Amino acid sequence: MNKDIRITYPGSEKVYMQGSIYPDLKVGMRRVRLTPTVEIKDGKKTMTENAPVYVYDTSGPYSDPDIETDLEKGLPRLRQSWIDARKEGDTQMALAKRGIITQEMEYVAIRENMNCAELGIKSHVTPEFVRSEVAAGRAVIPANINHPETEPMIIGTNFLVKINTNIGNSATTSDMDEEVEKAVWSCKWGGDTLMDLSTGKNIHETRERILRNCPVPVGTVPMYQAFEKVKGKAEDLTWEIFRDTLIEQCEQGVDYFTIHCGIRLKNVPLSQGRLTGMVSRGGSIISKWCMVHNEESFLYAHFDDICDICAKYDVAISLGDGLRPGSTYDANDAAQFAELDTMGELVERAWAKNVQAFIEGPGHVPMNKIKANMERQIEKCHGAPFYTLGPLVTDIAPGYDHITSSIGASMIGWYGTAMLCYVTPKEHLALPEKDDVRTGVVTYKIAAHAADLAKGFPGADIRDNALSKARYEFRWKDQFNLSLDPERSLEYYRTSNKTEGEFCTMCGPNFCAARISHSLKDCDR
């Protein structure tokens, strides 16, 4: 594997914005250079400059030509000095409740706004606003003290809609290097967080390599590793095995855990009348344990202990939806909502221990039932951020579930969901490969951005307007460079129009007698 991975974007450069509360902050962004607008009037050519467009950037140091990256050594430890200056147990929520604006809080405020201030666009996202949202539990900054390589980001209804990417090896597919490559690949296309769902060999080592080389928060489902420790026998699981797994992953630097604490012994039978039963792997494991032992789940019984562990490392808890519906037929049923109501109780218990928490939501919901999910979550879970897989709005499109789910993701993001878990074309069929990651991330960036536009988030339309202007003026290169996938849009353009090399920034083949690839100076217009 190439130890020095580089991320590049055409027509773009890495830039940094400085903090004001903390002047040493350097918040990375991508600046897309635009070509001039060219007009012909009375036979004379005039050129008007177009201002560059700033883009939210998840690529970390990999896109900075001045920073050397080495997958063997890991990324620079951006947050280490901030962490060293704090006391143990000083979580982002604890500090926010005390009125303290941390470096992470100012960082995400700058990141969310990009260059809105320079453009005269008023934004509600200030460092103080970030602090108040974290203090109230309405937003989460996943940032384990042992993952200093991560660049701070925020998950909350009143911020940009984020997306998560799932990767991970199994007993029969992919190796450690492939998973690290997928992680960096996800960051290139815009993945805001990454979940390592490895279930095969070398789980610990794979996670370590990903963490040391990942500039975005990393999440896991600790139950998967605990399950491997008991050789796949759910009945042999114990609180002690799970606890030790939690601590192991906290020590490595995992930023958030999906834990299916909301499953109660009394609610497990509610899934038995479903068309598709219980589809959550983690939920099925703990449900089987409950039924075999006829006891309350040890995840629920030891929830306060889980919070104490997470508080020590400032790890966020993603309350997993073990009773989520696996089909549109089962959406919004008693099992799903019984678990959601339990999550509402647990999130308040987490907040009492200064642990950040968010709520996982359903994966299959027809369009007419999506809004009710969001409304009930807000009511029962007290405004904690919602994180959903899609939802898929129909079940008849295997191979295209990235599309069926992005429809629901756009809608629920508009209604208030804070983060969307991507779905790839191979969902339900196979683990994602590298190109599936690309397709899944870009599809979900579309859904998230569509939701940001619908929400009227400050500055969300800048990129759209710039691209539309470029399209109207036949500035083809700018259209491509402003798009979510510049390389693919250029590839389709060249394939369709049989062009190679440089092309005119003013016109396309249907608007120029040359009909071939040519430069602006050779344009016959």
C-alpha positions as CSV (number, residue, x, y, z in Angstrom):
1,M,0.0,0.0,0.0
2,N,1.2,3.5,-0.8
3,K,2.1,5.1,2.5
4,D,1.8,8.6,1.2
5,I,-1.8,9.1,0.0
6,R,-2.7,12.4,-1.6
7,I,-6.2,13.9,-2.1
8,T,-6.6,16.3,-5.0
9,Y,-9.5,18.3,-6.5
10,P,-9.4,20.0,-9.9
11,G,-9.2,23.8,-9.8
12,S,-9.0,23.8,-6.0
13,E,-6.5,24.7,-3.3
14,K,-6.4,24.1,0.4
15,V,-6.8,27.2,2.5
16,Y,-7.2,27.9,6.2
17,M,-9.3,30.3,8.3
18,Q,-8.0,31.7,11.6
19,G,-9.8,31.7,14.9
20,S,-10.5,34.9,16.9
21,I,-11.0,33.4,20.4
22,Y,-8.1,31.1,19.7
23,P,-6.0,32.8,17.1
24,D,-3.8,29.7,16.6
25,L,-6.7,27.8,15.1
26,K,-6.3,26.9,11.5
27,V,-9.6,25.6,10.0
28,G,-9.1,23.8,6.7
29,M,-11.4,24.5,3.8
30,R,-11.3,24.0,0.0
31,R,-11.3,27.1,-2.3
32,V,-12.5,26.5,-5.8
33,R,-11.0,28.8,-8.4
34,L,-13.3,30.0,-11.1
35,T,-12.6,31.2,-14.6
36,P,-13.7,34.7,-15.8
37,T,-17.0,35.4,-17.5
38,V,-16.3,36.0,-21.2
39,E,-18.7,38.2,-23.2
40,I,-18.5,39.4,-26.9
41,K,-19.9,42.8,-27.4
42,D,-19.5,44.7,-30.7
43,G,-16.8,42.3,-31.7
44,K,-14.8,42.9,-28.6
45,K,-14.1,40.3,-25.9
46,T,-14.5,41.4,-22.3
47,M,-13.6,39.3,-19.3
48,T,-15.1,39.7,-15.8
49,E,-13.5,37.8,-12.9
50,N,-15.7,35.4,-10.8
51,A,-14.9,35.1,-7.1
52,P,-13.7,31.7,-5.8
53,V,-16.1,29.5,-3.9
54,Y,-15.3,28.1,-0.5
55,V,-16.3,24.5,0.1
56,Y,-16.6,22.5,3.4
57,D,-13.7,20.1,3.4
58,T,-13.4,16.7,5.1
59,S,-10.1,15.7,3.4
60,G,-7.8,16.7,6.3
61,P,-4.1,17.0,5.8
62,Y,-4.3,14.6,2.7
63,S,-5.2,17.6,0.5
64,D,-2.5,19.9,1.8
65,P,0.6,19.8,-0.4
66,D,2.7,21.3,2.4
67,I,2.0,18.4,4.9
68,E,3.7,15.1,4.5
69,T,1.4,12.1,5.2
70,D,2.6,8.6,6.1
71,L,0.2,5.9,6.8
72,E,2.7,4.1,9.0
73,K,3.2,7.2,11.3
74,G,-0.4,8.5,11.2
75,L,-1.7,12.1,10.9
76,P,-0.5,15.2,12.8
77,R,-2.1,15.3,16.3
78,L,-4.0,18.5,15.7
79,R,-5.9,18.6,19.1
80,Q,-3.2,17.2,21.4
81,S,-2.2,20.5,23.1
82,W,-5.9,21.4,23.6
83,I,-6.5,18.1,25.3
84,D,-3.4,18.2,27.4
85,A,-4.5,21.5,28.9
86,R,-7.7,20.0,30.3
87,K,-8.6,17.8,33.3
88,E,-9.7,14.2,33.0
89,G,-13.4,14.0,32.6
90,D,-13.7,17.5,31.1
91,T,-16.1,16.5,28.3
92,Q,-17.3,19.0,25.7
93,M,-20.7,18.9,27.4
94,A,-19.3,19.5,30.9
95,L,-17.2,22.5,29.6
96,A,-20.2,23.9,27.7
97,K,-22.4,23.7,30.7
98,R,-19.8,25.8,32.6
99,G,-20.0,28.4,29.9
100,I,-16.6,27.6,28.4
101,I,-16.1,27.9,24.6
102,T,-13.5,25.3,23.7
103,Q,-11.1,25.2,20.7
104,E,-13.4,22.5,19.2
105,M,-16.4,24.8,19.5
106,E,-14.8,27.8,17.8
107,Y,-13.4,25.4,15.2
108,V,-16.8,24.0,14.2
109,A,-18.4,27.5,14.2
110,I,-15.8,28.7,11.6
111,R,-16.1,25.5,9.7
112,E,-19.9,25.7,9.5
113,N,-19.9,29.3,8.2
114,M,-17.0,28.9,5.8
115,N,-16.6,32.5,4.4
116,C,-20.2,33.8,5.0
117,A,-18.9,36.8,6.9
118,E,-16.7,37.9,3.9
119,L,-19.8,37.6,1.7
120,G,-22.0,39.6,4.0
121,I,-24.2,36.6,4.9
122,K,-25.6,36.7,8.4
123,S,-25.3,33.4,10.3
124,H,-26.7,32.2,13.6
125,V,-23.7,29.9,14.0
126,T,-21.3,31.6,16.4
127,P,-18.9,29.9,18.9
128,E,-21.4,30.9,21.7
129,F,-24.3,29.3,19.8
130,V,-22.2,26.1,19.4
131,R,-21.5,26.1,23.1
132,S,-25.2,26.6,24.0
133,E,-26.3,23.8,21.7
134,V,-23.8,21.3,23.1
135,A,-24.7,22.3,26.7
136,A,-28.4,21.7,25.9
137,G,-27.7,18.3,24.3
138,R,-29.1,19.5,20.9
139,A,-25.6,19.0,19.3
140,V,-22.7,16.7,19.6
141,I,-19.0,17.2,18.9
142,P,-17.6,13.6,18.8
143,A,-13.9,13.9,19.9
144,N,-12.3,11.3,22.0
145,I,-9.3,12.6,23.9
146,N,-7.3,9.7,22.4
147,H,-8.1,10.7,18.8
148,P,-6.3,14.0,18.5
149,E,-5.9,13.5,14.8
150,T,-9.6,14.3,14.2
151,E,-10.7,17.7,13.0
152,P,-13.6,18.9,15.1
153,M,-17.1,18.7,13.5
154,I,-20.6,19.0,14.9
155,I,-23.8,17.0,14.6
156,G,-27.1,18.9,15.3
157,T,-30.4,20.0,13.8
158,N,-29.3,23.6,13.7
159,F,-26.1,22.9,11.7
160,L,-25.2,21.5,8.3
161,V,-26.6,18.0,7.8
162,K,-23.8,15.5,8.1
163,I,-23.3,12.1,6.6
164,N,-21.7,8.9,7.9
165,T,-19.8,6.2,5.9
166,N,-19.7,2.6,7.0
167,I,-16.7,0.4,6.2
168,G,-15.2,-2.7,7.8
169,N,-13.8,-6.1,7.0
170,S,-15.3,-9.5,7.6
171,A,-13.9,-13.0,8.0
172,T,-13.9,-13.3,4.2
173,T,-13.6,-9.9,2.7
174,S,-10.9,-7.1,2.5
175,D,-7.8,-6.5,4.6
176,M,-6.5,-3.8,6.9
177,D,-4.9,-1.7,4.1
178,E,-8.1,-1.8,2.0
179,E,-10.1,-0.5,4.9
180,V,-7.7,2.4,5.6
181,E,-7.8,3.2,1.9
182,K,-11.6,3.3,2.0
183,A,-11.5,5.6,5.0
184,V,-9.3,8.1,3.2
185,W,-11.4,7.7,0.0
186,S,-14.6,8.5,2.0
187,C,-12.9,11.7,3.3
188,K,-12.1,12.8,-0.2
189,W,-15.8,12.6,-1.3
190,G,-17.2,14.3,1.8
191,G,-17.9,11.7,4.5
192,D,-18.2,13.6,7.8
193,T,-17.8,10.6,10.1
194,L,-16.7,7.0,9.6
195,M,-18.0,3.8,11.2
196,D,-15.7,0.8,11.4
197,L,-18.0,-2.2,11.4
198,S,-15.3,-4.8,11.1
199,T,-16.3,-8.3,12.2
200,G,-13.5,-10.5,10.9
201,K,-9.9,-11.0,11.9
202,N,-7.6,-8.2,13.2
203,I,-10.4,-6.0,14.4
204,H,-8.2,-4.2,16.9
205,E,-5.3,-3.7,14.5
206,T,-7.6,-2.5,11.7
207,R,-9.3,0.0,14.0
208,E,-5.9,1.3,15.1
209,R,-4.7,1.9,11.6
210,I,-8.0,3.7,10.7
211,L,-7.9,5.9,13.8
212,R,-4.4,7.0,13.4
213,N,-5.0,8.0,9.7
214,C,-8.6,9.4,9.9
215,P,-9.2,13.2,10.1
216,V,-12.9,12.7,10.8
217,P,-14.6,11.1,13.9
218,V,-14.7,7.3,14.0
219,G,-17.5,5.3,15.4
220,T,-17.9,1.6,16.1
221,V,-20.5,-1.0,17.4
222,P,-18.5,-2.4,20.3
223,M,-20.9,-5.4,20.5
224,Y,-19.4,-6.7,17.3
225,Q,-16.0,-7.2,18.8
226,A,-17.5,-8.5,22.1
227,F,-19.4,-11.0,20.1
228,E,-16.2,-12.2,18.4
229,K,-14.6,-12.7,21.9
230,V,-17.3,-15.2,22.8
231,K,-17.0,-17.0,19.4
232,G,-20.4,-15.9,18.2
233,K,-22.4,-17.3,21.2
234,A,-24.7,-14.5,22.4
235,E,-25.6,-16.4,25.5
236,D,-22.0,-16.3,26.6
237,L,-21.7,-12.5,26.6
238,T,-21.3,-10.8,30.0
239,W,-21.2,-7.2,31.2
240,E,-17.6,-7.6,32.0
241,I,-16.6,-8.7,28.5
242,F,-18.5,-5.8,27.0
243,R,-17.1,-3.3,29.6
244,D,-13.5,-4.4,28.8
245,T,-14.3,-4.0,25.0
246,L,-15.6,-0.5,25.6
247,I,-12.4,0.5,27.5
248,E,-10.2,-1.1,24.9
249,Q,-11.8,1.0,22.2
250,C,-11.9,4.2,24.3
251,E,-8.2,3.8,24.8
252,Q,-7.6,3.5,21.1
253,G,-9.6,6.7,20.4
254,V,-13.1,5.7,19.1
255,D,-15.2,8.9,19.1
256,Y,-18.7,7.4,19.4
257,F,-20.3,4.1,20.1
258,T,-23.4,2.7,18.7
259,I,-24.9,0.8,21.7
260,H,-28.3,-0.8,21.6
261,C,-29.2,0.2,25.2
262,G,-32.9,0.8,24.3
263,I,-33.8,-2.8,24.0
264,R,-35.8,-4.0,27.0
265,L,-36.7,-7.5,27.9
266,K,-40.4,-6.6,27.8
267,N,-40.1,-5.1,24.3
268,V,-38.3,-7.9,22.5
269,P,-41.5,-9.9,21.8
270,L,-43.0,-6.8,20.0
271,S,-40.9,-7.6,16.9
272,Q,-42.3,-11.1,16.5
273,G,-45.3,-10.1,14.6
274,R,-43.4,-8.2,12.0
275,L,-43.0,-9.0,8.3
276,T,-39.2,-8.8,8.7
277,G,-38.7,-9.4,12.4
278,M,-35.5,-7.9,13.9
279,V,-32.9,-6.8,11.3
280,S,-30.3,-5.1,13.5
281,R,-27.3,-7.3,14.1
282,G,-26.4,-5.7,17.4
283,G,-30.0,-5.7,18.4
284,S,-30.4,-9.3,17.6
285,I,-27.4,-10.3,19.7
286,I,-28.5,-8.5,22.8
287,S,-32.2,-9.6,22.3
288,K,-31.1,-13.2,22.1
289,W,-29.1,-12.8,25.4
290,C,-32.2,-11.3,27.1
291,M,-34.4,-14.2,25.9
292,V,-31.9,-17.0,26.8
293,H,-31.3,-15.5,30.3
294,N,-34.8,-14.1,30.8
295,E,-33.1,-11.0,32.2
296,E,-33.0,-7.3,31.5
297,S,-30.3,-6.4,29.0
298,F,-27.0,-5.8,30.6
299,L,-26.6,-2.8,28.3
300,Y,-29.7,-1.2,29.9
301,A,-28.9,-2.4,33.4
302,H,-25.3,-0.9,33.3
303,F,-26.1,2.2,31.3
304,D,-24.8,4.5,34.0
305,D,-21.6,2.5,34.1
306,I,-21.3,2.9,30.3
307,C,-21.7,6.6,30.7
308,D,-19.0,6.8,33.4
309,I,-16.6,5.1,31.0
310,C,-17.5,7.3,28.1
311,A,-17.2,10.5,30.2
312,K,-13.6,9.7,31.1
313,Y,-12.6,9.7,27.4
314,D,-15.3,12.2,26.1
315,V,-16.8,9.5,23.9
316,A,-20.3,10.2,22.6
317,I,-23.0,7.5,22.7
318,S,-25.2,6.8,19.6
319,L,-28.2,5.1,21.1
320,G,-28.7,2.3,18.5
321,D,-32.0,1.3,17.0
322,G,-32.0,-2.4,17.6
323,L,-35.7,-2.6,16.9
324,R,-35.7,-0.5,13.7
325,P,-38.0,-1.7,11.0
326,G,-36.4,-3.7,8.2
327,S,-39.2,-3.0,5.7
328,T,-41.6,-0.3,4.9
329,Y,-44.4,-2.6,6.0
330,D,-43.1,-2.6,9.6
331,A,-42.4,1.1,9.8
332,N,-43.7,3.1,12.8
333,D,-44.8,0.0,14.7
334,A,-45.0,-0.6,18.4
335,A,-41.5,-2.2,18.7
336,Q,-39.8,0.7,17.0
337,F,-41.5,3.4,19.1
338,A,-41.2,1.5,22.4
339,E,-37.4,1.5,21.8
340,L,-37.5,5.2,20.9
341,D,-39.3,6.1,24.1
342,T,-36.7,4.2,26.1
343,M,-33.9,6.2,24.3
344,G,-35.6,9.3,25.6
345,E,-35.1,8.2,29.1
346,L,-31.5,7.1,28.5
347,V,-30.4,10.4,26.8
348,E,-31.3,12.3,29.9
349,R,-29.3,9.9,32.0
350,A,-26.3,10.4,29.7
351,W,-26.6,14.2,29.9
352,A,-26.7,14.0,33.7
353,K,-23.2,12.5,33.5
354,N,-22.1,15.1,30.9
355,V,-22.0,12.5,28.1
356,Q,-23.0,13.6,24.6
357,A,-25.6,11.4,23.0
358,F,-27.6,11.1,19.8
359,I,-30.4,8.9,18.7
360,E,-30.3,6.4,15.8
361,G,-33.4,6.1,13.7
362,P,-35.2,3.8,11.2
363,G,-33.9,2.4,7.9
364,H,-37.2,1.7,6.1
365,V,-40.1,4.2,6.1
366,P,-42.5,5.1,3.3
367,M,-42.7,8.8,2.6
368,N,-46.0,9.4,4.3
369,K,-44.6,8.2,7.6
370,I,-41.3,10.0,7.7
371,K,-42.5,13.2,9.3
372,A,-44.1,11.4,12.2
373,N,-40.7,9.8,13.0
374,M,-39.0,13.1,13.3
375,E,-41.8,14.6,15.4
376,R,-41.9,11.7,17.8
377,Q,-38.1,11.7,18.1
378,I,-38.0,15.4,19.0
379,E,-40.8,15.0,21.5
380,K,-39.6,11.8,23.2
381,C,-35.8,12.4,23.0
382,H,-35.9,16.1,24.1
383,G,-34.2,17.5,21.0
384,A,-31.2,15.2,21.0
385,P,-29.7,14.9,17.5
386,F,-31.3,12.3,15.2
387,Y,-29.2,10.0,13.0
388,T,-30.9,7.8,10.4
389,L,-30.1,5.2,7.8
390,G,-31.9,6.7,4.9
391,P,-34.7,5.9,5.3
392,L,-35.5,3.7,2.3
393,V,-38.9,4.8,0.9
394,T,-39.5,1.5,-1.0
395,D,-38.2,-2.0,-0.8
396,I,-38.2,-3.1,-4.4
397,A,-34.9,-1.8,-5.7
398,P,-32.0,-4.0,-4.6
399,G,-28.9,-2.6,-6.3
400,Y,-30.4,0.9,-6.2
401,D,-31.0,1.3,-2.5
402,H,-28.6,4.3,-2.4
403,I,-31.3,6.0,-4.5
404,T,-34.4,4.8,-2.7
405,S,-32.8,5.7,0.6
406,S,-31.5,9.1,-0.5
407,I,-35.1,10.2,-1.2
408,G,-36.1,9.5,2.4
409,A,-32.8,11.0,3.7
410,S,-33.5,14.3,1.9
411,M,-36.9,14.5,3.5
412,I,-36.0,13.5,7.0
413,G,-32.9,15.8,6.8
414,W,-35.3,18.7,5.9
415,Y,-37.5,17.8,8.8
416,G,-34.6,18.0,11.3
417,T,-32.4,14.9,11.2
418,A,-28.8,15.9,12.0
419,M,-26.8,13.1,10.3
420,L,-27.6,10.6,7.6
421,C,-25.9,7.2,7.3
422,Y,-25.1,6.5,3.7
423,V,-26.4,3.5,1.8
424,T,-24.4,2.0,-1.1
425,P,-25.7,0.3,-4.3
426,K,-24.7,-3.0,-2.7
427,E,-26.7,-2.5,0.5
428,H,-28.4,-5.8,1.5
429,L,-26.2,-7.6,-1.1
430,A,-22.5,-7.3,-0.1
431,L,-20.0,-5.2,1.8
432,P,-19.0,-2.0,0.0
433,E,-16.0,-1.8,-2.2
434,K,-14.0,1.4,-3.0
435,D,-16.3,2.6,-5.8
436,D,-19.4,1.8,-3.8
437,V,-18.1,4.1,-1.1
438,R,-17.7,6.9,-3.6
439,T,-21.2,6.4,-5.0
440,G,-22.8,6.1,-1.5
441,V,-21.0,9.2,-0.2
442,V,-21.8,11.4,-3.2
443,T,-25.4,10.3,-3.2
444,Y,-25.8,11.2,0.4
445,K,-24.0,14.5,0.0
446,I,-26.7,15.3,-2.5
447,A,-29.4,14.4,0.1
448,A,-27.7,16.4,2.9
449,H,-27.2,19.4,0.7
450,A,-30.8,19.3,-0.5
451,A,-31.9,19.3,3.1
452,D,-29.6,22.3,3.9
453,L,-31.1,24.2,1.0
454,A,-34.6,23.4,2.2
455,K,-33.7,24.5,5.8
456,G,-32.3,27.8,4.5
457,F,-28.9,27.2,6.2
458,P,-26.8,30.3,5.8
459,G,-24.7,30.2,2.7
460,A,-26.0,26.8,1.5
461,D,-26.9,28.2,-1.9
462,I,-23.6,29.8,-2.7
463,R,-22.2,26.8,-4.5
464,D,-25.5,26.2,-6.4
465,N,-25.7,29.7,-7.6
466,A,-22.1,29.7,-8.7
467,L,-22.5,26.5,-10.6
468,S,-25.8,27.7,-12.2
469,K,-24.1,30.9,-13.4
470,A,-21.2,28.8,-14.8
471,R,-23.7,26.6,-16.7
472,Y,-25.5,29.5,-18.1
473,E,-22.3,31.1,-19.3
474,F,-20.9,27.8,-20.7
475,R,-18.0,27.8,-18.3
476,W,-17.8,24.1,-18.5
477,K,-14.6,23.7,-16.4
478,D,-16.2,25.6,-13.5
479,Q,-19.3,23.5,-13.7
480,F,-17.2,20.4,-13.2
481,N,-15.0,21.8,-10.5
482,L,-17.9,23.1,-8.5
483,S,-19.8,19.7,-8.6
484,L,-19.8,17.1,-5.9
485,D,-17.8,14.7,-8.2
486,P,-15.7,16.8,-10.6
487,E,-13.8,13.9,-12.0
488,R,-16.9,11.9,-13.0
489,S,-18.8,14.9,-14.5
490,L,-15.7,15.6,-16.6
491,E,-15.4,12.0,-17.6
492,Y,-19.1,11.9,-18.7
493,Y,-18.6,15.1,-20.7
494,R,-15.5,13.9,-22.5
495,T,-17.0,10.5,-23.2
496,S,-20.3,12.0,-24.6
497,N,-18.6,14.6,-26.7
498,K,-15.5,12.6,-27.7
499,T,-13.1,15.3,-26.4
500,E,-9.7,14.9,-24.8
501,G,-7.3,17.2,-23.1
502,E,-8.1,20.9,-22.3
503,F,-11.4,22.3,-23.4
504,C,-12.7,25.8,-23.9
505,T,-13.9,27.5,-20.7
506,M,-16.5,29.5,-22.7
507,C,-18.4,27.0,-24.8
508,G,-19.2,23.4,-25.4
509,P,-19.3,21.4,-28.7
510,N,-22.9,22.4,-29.4
511,F,-22.1,26.1,-29.3
512,C,-18.8,26.3,-31.3
513,A,-17.9,25.5,-34.9
514,A,-14.7,23.9,-33.8
515,R,-16.6,20.9,-32.4
516,I,-13.4,19.6,-30.9
517,S,-11.4,20.1,-27.7
518,H,-9.9,23.6,-27.9
519,S,-8.6,26.3,-25.6
520,L,-10.2,29.7,-24.9
521,K,-7.7,31.6,-27.1
522,D,-8.7,29.4,-30.1
523,C,-12.5,29.8,-29.6
524,D,-14.2,31.0,-32.7
525,R,-16.9,32.9,-30.7
